[in-house]
Amino acid sequence: MSHELDEDSRIDVECMRDSSADGVPRFTWDYRVFAQDGTTVIDTSDSGGVSYDSEKMALSEGWRMARESLARLER
């Protein structure tokens, strides 16, 4: 008996403090997208050197990019 994982269960987004930012806190993200089995990583990415003013902004952008990746992979 197998069940389909929903979109959010197939995405893992992490936010990290940007260690290269001087002074004010800046945040970056990375994500992993999993196959339907929930264990096989089928895509990963990071913010590519872009950092954000808040953890919330970084997480939001990470989730947006991961969802776009999943949609491309599902086509």
Backbone as CSV, one residue per row, in Angstrom:
resi,resn,N_x,N_y,N_z,CA_x,CA_y,CA_z,C_x,C_y,C_z
1,MET,0.840,-1.174,0.000,0.000,0.000,0.000,0.889,1.242,0.000
2,SER,0.803,2.032,-1.049,1.593,3.252,-1.093,0.661,4.453,-1.107
3,HIS,1.157,5.527,-0.586,0.377,6.756,-0.598,1.243,7.869,-1.148
4,GLU,0.609,8.821,-1.785,1.308,9.943,-2.366,1.598,10.978,-1.286
5,LEU,2.827,11.457,-1.256,3.184,12.532,-0.344,2.697,13.853,-0.915
6,ASP,2.245,14.742,-0.048,1.845,16.053,-0.551,3.099,16.884,-0.836
7,GLU,2.903,17.986,-1.528,4.015,18.823,-1.970,4.918,19.235,-0.807
8,ASP,4.332,19.715,0.272,5.132,20.196,1.392,5.937,19.085,2.062
9,SER,5.454,17.864,2.015,6.185,16.734,2.595,7.385,16.342,1.756
10,ARG,7.428,16.797,0.525,8.524,16.451,-0.381,9.579,17.541,-0.452
11,ILE,9.426,18.587,0.355,10.347,19.726,0.321,10.893,19.978,1.723
12,ASP,12.193,20.217,1.792,12.843,20.595,3.045,13.619,21.877,2.782
13,VAL,13.286,22.947,3.510,13.965,24.229,3.340,14.618,24.602,4.667
14,GLU,15.867,25.008,4.582,16.582,25.461,5.762,17.051,26.890,5.556
15,CYS,17.072,27.633,6.642,17.551,29.005,6.621,18.772,29.086,7.528
16,MET,19.800,29.759,7.054,21.022,29.913,7.829,21.425,31.383,7.884
17,ARG,22.089,31.735,8.958,22.631,33.086,9.053,23.836,33.177,8.124
18,ASP,23.922,34.250,7.371,25.012,34.458,6.421,26.266,34.874,7.183
19,SER,27.234,33.992,7.220,28.456,34.263,7.989,29.349,35.300,7.324
20,SER,29.128,35.587,6.058,29.967,36.563,5.365,29.434,37.993,5.499
21,ALA,28.249,38.155,6.075,27.656,39.490,6.209,28.240,40.206,7.428
22,ASP,28.722,41.404,7.210,29.251,42.215,8.307,28.150,43.094,8.877
23,GLY,28.156,43.248,10.191,27.207,44.164,10.828,25.836,43.566,11.029
24,VAL,24.909,43.915,10.149,23.517,43.478,10.306,23.353,42.007,9.947
25,PRO,22.460,41.308,10.634,22.220,39.895,10.299,21.622,39.756,8.898
26,ARG,22.122,38.788,8.153,21.590,38.450,6.830,21.378,36.948,6.825
27,PHE,20.459,36.475,5.951,20.083,35.073,5.947,20.098,34.502,4.529
28,THR,20.469,33.243,4.418,20.456,32.521,3.157,19.585,31.276,3.332
29,TRP,19.315,30.576,2.249,18.492,29.359,2.310,19.107,28.269,1.453
30,ASP,18.703,27.053,1.743,18.937,25.938,0.834,17.752,24.993,0.932
31,TYR,17.541,24.237,-0.141,16.407,23.308,-0.136,16.800,21.971,-0.723
32,ARG,15.982,20.979,-0.381,16.055,19.644,-0.980,14.638,19.260,-1.385
33,VAL,14.519,18.677,-2.565,13.237,18.159,-3.044,13.379,16.646,-3.126
34,PHE,12.405,15.943,-2.583,12.442,14.487,-2.523,11.489,13.864,-3.542
35,ALA,11.823,12.648,-3.975,10.945,11.859,-4.836,9.740,11.404,-4.019
36,GLN,8.789,10.770,-4.678,7.575,10.287,-4.006,7.875,9.322,-2.859
37,ASP,9.014,8.644,-2.899,9.335,7.717,-1.807,9.699,8.451,-0.514
38,GLY,9.923,9.750,-0.607,10.200,10.565,0.568,11.627,10.479,1.072
39,THR,12.468,9.685,0.432,13.847,9.548,0.893,14.879,9.923,-0.155
40,THR,14.558,9.741,-1.420,15.508,10.022,-2.492,15.491,11.504,-2.832
41,VAL,16.646,12.158,-2.719,16.755,13.573,-3.073,16.846,13.679,-4.588
42,ILE,15.941,14.472,-5.177,15.946,14.618,-6.633,16.392,15.998,-7.080
43,ASP,16.499,16.953,-6.151,16.993,18.275,-6.503,17.433,18.993,-5.239
44,THR,18.479,19.804,-5.367,18.933,20.658,-4.278,19.348,21.993,-4.855
45,SER,19.282,23.020,-4.045,19.771,24.324,-4.468,20.001,25.181,-3.234
46,ASP,20.664,26.303,-3.458,20.845,27.265,-2.378,20.626,28.666,-2.926
47,SER,20.751,29.641,-2.052,20.433,31.009,-2.459,21.492,31.620,-3.366
48,GLY,22.538,30.888,-3.655,23.512,31.337,-4.647,24.221,32.628,-4.300
49,GLY,24.509,32.826,-3.041,25.208,34.038,-2.619,24.295,35.212,-2.321
50,VAL,23.019,35.074,-2.618,22.056,36.125,-2.298,21.651,35.953,-0.841
51,SER,21.628,37.051,-0.092,21.171,36.973,1.289,20.014,37.946,1.495
52,TYR,19.266,37.713,2.555,18.021,38.439,2.799,18.055,39.102,4.163
53,ASP,17.248,40.160,4.306,17.205,40.936,5.547,16.642,40.167,6.729
54,SER,15.761,39.213,6.454,15.127,38.494,7.557,15.067,36.997,7.260
55,GLU,14.985,36.226,8.329,14.854,34.777,8.197,13.556,34.433,7.466
56,LYS,12.505,35.183,7.755,11.204,34.945,7.118,11.288,35.129,5.600
57,MET,11.965,36.187,5.168,12.118,36.430,3.728,12.927,35.324,3.070
58,ALA,13.999,34.882,3.722,14.838,33.827,3.163,14.058,32.514,3.049
59,LEU,13.316,32.150,4.095,12.514,30.927,4.052,11.447,30.993,2.971
60,SER,10.800,32.129,2.855,9.759,32.299,1.847,10.328,32.110,0.441
61,GLU,11.477,32.698,0.187,12.100,32.557,-1.134,12.565,31.119,-1.366
62,GLY,13.101,30.475,-0.349,13.516,29.086,-0.468,12.349,28.174,-0.808
63,TRP,11.222,28.355,-0.110,10.025,27.550,-0.396,9.517,27.813,-1.811
64,ARG,9.523,29.082,-2.243,9.047,29.417,-3.593,9.912,28.710,-4.645
65,MET,11.218,28.788,-4.471,12.116,28.165,-5.438,11.983,26.643,-5.426
66,ALA,11.813,26.054,-4.263,11.663,24.598,-4.169,10.367,24.142,-4.832
67,ARG,9.284,24.880,-4.626,8.008,24.524,-5.266,8.109,24.629,-6.784
68,GLU,8.806,25.662,-7.276,9.007,25.790,-8.721,9.812,24.609,-9.257
69,SER,10.840,24.207,-8.516,11.648,23.058,-8.925,10.803,21.794,-8.983
70,LEU,10.001,21.551,-7.953,9.150,20.371,-7.920,8.177,20.373,-9.095
71,ALA,7.591,21.529,-9.387,6.658,21.624,-10.513,7.371,21.301,-11.838
72,ARG,8.594,21.780,-12.010,9.355,21.474,-13.234,9.644,19.979,-13.316
73,LEU,10.035,19.396,-12.207,10.379,17.974,-12.197,9.170,17.075,-12.431
74,GLU,7.987,17.553,-12.061,6.764,16.767,-12.202,6.178,16.820,-13.606
75,ARG,6.645,17.746,-14.434,6.108,17.873,-15.799,6.454,16.696,-16.635
